[in-house]
Amino acid sequence: MTESTTDYKKEMNSYPLMNNYGYPKLELVRGDGMYLYDSKGNGYLDFTAGIAVCSLGHVHPAVTDAIVKQAQTLVHSSNLFRHPLRTELAERLCSLTGFDAAFYCNTGTEANEAALKLARRAQWQHGHKDKTKLVSLPGGFHGRTMGALSVTKKPQYHEGFTPLVPNCETPSEIEGVPDAIDDKTAACIVEIVQGEGGVHPVDPGLLREIERRCRATGALLIVDEVQTGIGRTGSFLCSEQAGIKPDIVTLAKGLGNGIPVGAVLATGETARAFTPGSHGTTFGGNPIAMAAALAVVDTVAQPDFLEHVQRIGAYLKQQLEQIGRNVTGLGLMLGMTVDDAADYVAKAQSEGVLVTAVGKDRVRFVPPLIASQRDVDELIQRLSRIR
Ligand SMILES: Cc1ncc(COP(=O)(O)O)c(C=O)c1O
């Protein structure tokens, strides 16, 4: 055994996980509303929400009750059988968004993978067998499976994983996207606010131009609302505010308040392309995930809840502008430029605040949507101490 082998063996003995997350140091064992706690009982004001996931805050009683009740009734039966909560959630999501049918999965990546497959399959089923190109935006992030990664043009995420899925095009400039959508395009996938790309909203005029090109060429428009959806930006879906009407939308993150659940919603004409056996997953639509998602959707879809997100989002933006620069985003999905994001995150943590870095010089604020004005004041007071 070489010395370096002994080194990594030692490391894996103490923490037997692969190193793709870079061995975090802080261990969190309990959550309550806006706060997370380590094993010594130290509390951290959480402006990460598990990366834009725990929208109703940690251990929300309605979600916990729904999970517990469902766990005592039926945990899993598979998609070989119907389950009433699966239908109920699909009905609720479709009536809130105007789509016609849902497909369930477990993560955002899986939702996008399914959406890309659905788009190609719909073109194929409608007789457009040559419409296979998938267009995406520079700065976008859609996930880590081979398909989702192929429409995520970030060189460091591709390193060592090529060749990826053929016939995917991401123009080097965002303004070049409409021209890349042509007669051979199956779909264009967009994020309205590019979260992992630094929390940058895409220009609404460009979004409408992309939609127009899709309509003109017969390409389908997929909006990835994995991060922006379920109230995060102050409307149930972000596409409502952007004034575009996608053919397919993908959801995950905030949908289950921490229980893994993803969904693809599509218009009837497109949704019909998934015929028996064409796509599937064992766990998608699991009853516990459905129960959690229904509890979340019932709360988030209330008009006063969404108004709260808009109000606190505007307040957070205004307050961050007092202490930082280039604050961008929508609702409670905001980013701010700092000199060194990793250093800022570490210093925030020592002040008892959790935020995340996106890229080298951007810090992201995606708190639970229940954040109050007092929580924002507390955040700003603590961040103001950072030098
Ligand atoms: C917009 C967007 N799409 C897809 C994903 C991938 O989701 P997941 O990590 O649940 O696979 C993410 C995750 O950050 C995301 O922000």
The ligand as an SDF file (V2000), in Angstrom:
LIG
                    3D

 16 16  0  0  0  0  0  0  0  0999 V2000
  -32.7590   24.6800  -11.4800 C   0  0  0  0  0  0  0  0  0  0  0  0
  -32.3120   23.3420  -10.9970 C   0  0  0  0  0  0  0  0  0  0  0  0
  -32.5800   22.2630  -11.7460 N   0  0  0  0  0  0  0  0  0  0  0  0
  -32.2140   21.0330  -11.3450 C   0  0  0  0  0  0  0  0  0  0  0  0
  -31.5370   20.8290  -10.1720 C   0  0  0  0  0  0  0  0  0  0  0  0
  -31.1470   19.4530   -9.7400 C   0  0  0  0  0  0  0  0  0  0  0  0
  -31.9670   19.0510   -8.6930 O   0  0  0  0  0  0  0  0  0  0  0  0
  -31.5510   17.8340   -7.7450 P   0  0  0  0  0  0  0  0  0  0  0  0
  -30.3190   18.2530   -7.0240 O   0  0  0  0  0  0  0  0  0  0  0  0
  -32.7440   17.6300   -6.8610 O   0  0  0  0  0  0  0  0  0  0  0  0
  -31.3150   16.6620   -8.6120 O   0  0  0  0  0  0  0  0  0  0  0  0
  -31.2200   21.9310   -9.3630 C   0  0  0  0  0  0  0  0  0  0  0  0
  -30.4740   21.7500   -8.1230 C   0  0  0  0  0  0  0  0  0  0  0  0
  -29.8530   22.6280   -7.5980 O   0  0  0  0  0  0  0  0  0  0  0  0
  -31.6220   23.2240   -9.7910 C   0  0  0  0  0  0  0  0  0  0  0  0
  -31.3670   24.3030   -9.0650 O   0  0  0  0  0  0  0  0  0  0  0  0
  1  2  1  0
  2  3  1  0
  2 15  2  0
  3  4  2  0
  4  5  1  0
  5  6  1  0
  5 12  2  0
  6  7  1  0
  7  8  1  0
  8  9  2  0
  8 10  1  0
  8 11  1  0
 12 13  1  0
 12 15  1  0
 13 14  2  0
 15 16  1  0
M  END
$$$$
